[in-house]
């Protein structure tokens, strides 16, 4: 297999791997859509439970106030009846005070009872609204779950097709190159093979040594950029194009080392040039 055929395979593989990465990310994100709606439904149910508990407490308080009101009314009525049998001024004053106190308690209990009844009415209305919203949210969640499952199935099927195409392309390729190439694409936003124009890597825009550029120009081996770790192939510079250096956009050889460290948990310094010979 000639180097041109190798580069063409790598370009095709790059396209497949880029699509795979996007699909994998989309499949990973799909459950998060459901997670957000499930969290909302959980909060709504929790709020409904809290309202229900408050409603029960309010009902208990209402019953207690109603009983106290009855007792206050009975005490006032009893004192008023006793007015007919009093004999002294002292008895009159004491009984009159008892009637006023009972009437005051009666008025306060009635006021508190009316307040509690309004609260119960409000809570009941809120609970009815909560039940309606919960039913609607559960219905939407069920529909969304069905859509997510369908999308996940479609994306998974497409992913399997890409993996099959990837396996077919990888048959005649060195496993080490494929491994590094995939890691490069994942770390370099889908670009794992780029041209070198003049002495400049078009991936990181770093100026490369002339001897290194000549090695790429010969096209006898797979050569990795010592700065951004991408695979390089030579492309003639067009007329009027100038080689340039952009330090801000440039990568470093440590990018490739970092990828290896993730696999083997090692720290390495310096630069490494990987050349793999392919026989025709």
C-alpha positions in Angstrom: 0.0 0.0 0.0 1.5 3.3 -1.0 1.7 6.3 1.3 -0.9 8.2 -0.8 -3.3 5.3 -0.2 -2.5 5.4 3.5 -3.2 9.1 3.7 -6.4 8.6 1.8 -7.5 5.9 4.3 -6.6 8.2 7.2 -8.7 11.0 5.7 -11.7 8.6 5.4 -11.0 7.3 8.9 -10.9 10.9 10.2 -14.3 11.5 8.7 -15.7 8.4 10.3 -14.1 9.1 13.7 -15.4 12.6 13.7 -18.9 11.5 13.1 -18.5 8.8 15.8 -17.4 11.4 18.3 -20.4 13.6 17.6 -22.8 10.7 17.8 -21.3 9.4 21.1 -21.7 12.9 22.6 -25.3 13.2 21.4 -26.1 9.7 22.8 -24.5 10.7 26.1 -26.5 14.0 26.2 -29.9 12.4 25.5 -30.6 11.1 29.0 -29.8 14.6 30.4 -32.9 15.9 28.7 -35.0 13.3 30.6 -33.1 14.0 33.8 -34.1 17.7 33.7 -37.8 16.9 33.3 -37.6 14.1 35.9 -36.1 16.6 38.4 -38.8 19.0 37.7 -41.5 16.3 38.2 -39.8 15.3 41.5 -39.9 19.0 42.7 -43.5 19.3 41.7 -44.4 16.1 43.6 -42.4 17.3 46.7 -44.3 20.6 46.6 -47.6 18.8 46.4 -46.7 16.6 49.4 -45.7 19.7 51.4 -49.0 21.4 50.5 -50.9 18.3 51.5 -49.2 18.2 54.9 -49.9 21.9 55.4 -53.6 21.3 54.4 -53.9 18.6 57.0 -52.4 20.8 59.7 -54.8 23.6 58.7 -57.8 21.2 58.9 -56.7 20.2 62.4 -56.3 23.8 63.4 -59.7 24.6 61.9 -61.4 21.8 63.9 -59.8 23.0 67.2 -60.9 26.6 66.5 -64.4 25.5 65.7 -64.6 23.6 69.0 -63.2 26.6 71.0 -65.7 28.9 69.3 -68.5 26.6 70.4 -67.2 26.6 73.9 -66.9 30.4 74.0 -70.5 30.7 72.7 -71.8 28.3 75.3 -69.9 30.1 78.1 -71.4 33.5 77.0 -74.9 32.1 76.7 -74.6 30.4 80.1 -73.4 33.7 81.7 -76.2 35.7 80.1 -78.8 33.3 81.6 -77.3 33.7 85.0 -78.0 37.4 84.8 -81.6 36.7 85.8 -80.6 35.2 89.2 -77.9 37.5 90.5 -78.6 39.4 93.8 -75.7 41.7 94.4 -73.7 44.4 92.5 -70.5 42.3 93.0 -72.2 39.3 91.4 -73.4 41.5 88.5 -69.9 42.9 87.9 -68.3 39.5 88.0 -70.8 38.0 85.6 -70.7 41.0 83.3 -66.9 40.5 83.0 -67.4 36.8 82.3 -69.8 37.6 79.5 -67.4 40.2 78.0 -64.5 37.8 78.2 -66.4 35.0 76.6 -67.6 37.4 73.8 -64.1 38.6 73.2 -62.9 35.0 72.9 -65.8 34.2 70.7 -65.0 37.1 68.4 -61.3 36.1 68.2 -62.0 32.5 67.6 -64.4 33.4 64.8 -61.8 35.7 63.3 -59.1 33.0 63.5 -61.5 30.4 62.1 -62.4 32.5 59.1 -58.7 33.0 58.4 -58.0 29.3 58.7 -61.0 28.6 56.3 -59.5 31.0 53.7 -56.1 29.2 54.0 -57.7 25.8 53.6 -59.5 27.1 50.5 -56.3 28.5 49.0 -54.4 25.3 49.8 -57.1 23.1 48.2 -57.0 25.2 45.1 -53.2 25.0 44.9 -53.3 21.3 45.4 -55.8 20.9 42.5 -53.5 23.0 40.3 -50.5 20.9 41.4 -52.2 17.7 40.5 -53.1 19.0 37.1 -49.5 20.2 36.5 -48.1 16.9 37.7 -50.4 14.9 35.3 -49.3 17.1 32.4 -45.6 16.8 33.3 -45.9 13.0 33.6 -47.6 12.9 30.2 -44.9 15.1 28.6 -42.2 13.0 30.3 -43.6 9.8 28.9 -43.7 11.3 25.4 -40.2 12.7 25.7 -38.9 9.4 27.0 -40.3 7.6 23.9 -38.7 10.2 21.6 -35.3 9.9 23.4 -35.4 6.1 23.2 -36.2 6.3 19.4 -33.4 8.9 18.8 -31.0 6.8 20.9 -31.8 3.7 18.9 -31.3 5.5 15.6 -28.0 7.1 16.7 -26.8 3.8 18.1 -27.6 2.0 14.8 -25.7 4.8 12.9 -22.8 4.4 15.3 -22.6 0.7 14.7 -22.5 1.3 11.0 -19.6 3.7 11.4 -17.8 1.3 13.6 -18.2 -1.4 10.9 -16.8 1.0 8.3 -14.0 1.9 10.8 -13.1 -1.8 11.2 -12.9 -2.3 7.4 -10.6 0.7 7.0 -8.4 -0.4 9.9 -7.7 -3.9 8.5 -4.4 -2.9 6.8 -3.3 -0.2 9.3 -0.9 -0.4 12.2 -2.9 -0.7 15.5 -0.5 1.8 17.2 -1.1 4.4 14.5 -4.9 3.9 14.7 -4.8 4.2 18.4 -2.8 7.5 18.4 -4.8 8.8 15.4 -8.1 8.4 17.2 -6.7 10.0 20.4 -5.5 12.9 18.3 -8.9 13.4 16.6 -10.6 13.4 20.0 -8.2 16.0 21.4 -7.9 18.1 18.3 -11.6 18.7 17.5 -11.8 16.2 14.6 -8.6 17.0 12.8 -6.0 14.3 13.0 -4.2 14.6 9.6 -3.2 18.0 8.1 -1.0 19.3 5.3 2.4 20.9 5.7 2.8 23.9 3.4 6.3 25.1 3.0 7.7 24.6 6.4 4.4 25.3 8.2 2.0 22.8 9.9 -1.5 23.9 8.9 -2.8 22.3 12.1 -1.0 24.3 14.7 0.7 26.9 12.3 4.1 26.2 13.7 7.2 26.6 11.5 9.0 23.2 11.3 12.7 22.6 10.6 13.6 22.4 6.9 15.0 18.9 7.3 11.8 17.7 9.0 9.7 19.3 6.3 11.7 17.5 3.7 11.1 14.2 5.4 7.4 14.9 5.2 7.8 15.9 1.5 9.4 12.6 0.7 6.2 10.8 1.9 8.0 7.6 2.8 6.8 7.3 6.4 3.9 8.4 8.6 5.2 11.5 10.4 3.6 13.2 13.4 3.9 17.0 14.0 6.3 17.5 17.0 4.1 20.4 18.2 0.4 19.4 17.7 0.9 15.6 17.3 -1.2 15.5 14.1 -0.2 13.3 11.1 1.4 15.4 8.4 1.4 15.1 4.6 3.1 17.5 2.2 1.1 20.0 0.0 2.6 22.6 -2.3 2.1 26.2 -1.2 0.0 28.2 -3.6 1.3 31.4 -5.2 1.2 34.3 -2.9 0.9 32.2 0.2 3.3 32.9 3.0 4.4 30.6 5.8 3.5 32.1 9.1 3.9 31.5 12.8 1.0 31.8 15.3 2.2 31.2 18.8 -1.2 31.6 20.3 -2.8 28.8 18.2 0.3 26.5 18.3 0.3 23.2 20.1 3.1 21.3 21.7 4.6 17.9 21.7 3.3 17.4 25.2 -0.2 17.0 23.7 0.8 13.6 22.4 2.5 12.8 25.7 -0.6 13.8 27.6 -2.7 11.3 25.6 -0.3 8.5 26.5 -0.2 9.6 30.1 -4.0 9.1 30.3 -3.5 5.5 29.3 -0.4 4.7 31.3 -0.4 7.4 34.0 3.2 8.4 33.2 4.9 11.8 33.0 7.3 12.3 30.2 9.2 15.4 29.0 10.8 16.3 25.7 9.7 15.7 22.2 9.0 12.4 20.3 8.9 11.9 16.6 7.0 8.8 15.5 7.8 7.2 12.1 6.2 4.0 10.9 7.3 2.5 7.6 4.7 1.1 5.3 5.8 -1.4 2.6 4.2 -1.1 -0.8 
